[in-house]
Amino acid sequence: MEIQGKITVLKDTQVFGNKGFRKREIVINTQEQYPQPILVEFVQDKCDILDSFQVGQDVKISINLRGREWTSPQGEVRYFNSIQGWRIEALTADSPSSGMPPMPPAEAFTPADDILEEDSDDLPF
């Protein structure tokens, strides 16, 4: 899955436990009719890929949804969800949204002036 938006919060890497589990959180605001602030976690070696990004930048993040079950000491079962990022790309204002390369302006093309009249009706059918 992928989400797109503008970075509003970019936290420092946090280290937990004796084994040094690393986590870094980022919040992006989606840019749709009803914008949503979405918290995305990057863990372990993925924390470092956020170093080249900054608040205010438009990005596309590839994510995985994670869920887990937890049973309290009283026996109550609870469920938790998290959004885990594994890739992030900067979006630029002039990048095409369709995945097609940009079309050069019409001035970049030179008109064909060597077409002969007899070649214009050279269809194979």
Buried (B, 14 or more C-beta within 10 A) or exposed (E): EEBBBBBEEBBEBEEEEEEEEBBBBBBBBBEEEEEEEBEBBBBEEBBEBBEEBEEEBBBBBBBEEEEEEEEEEEEEEEEEEBBBBEEBEEBEEEEEEEEEEEEEEEEEEEEEEEEEEEEEEEEEE
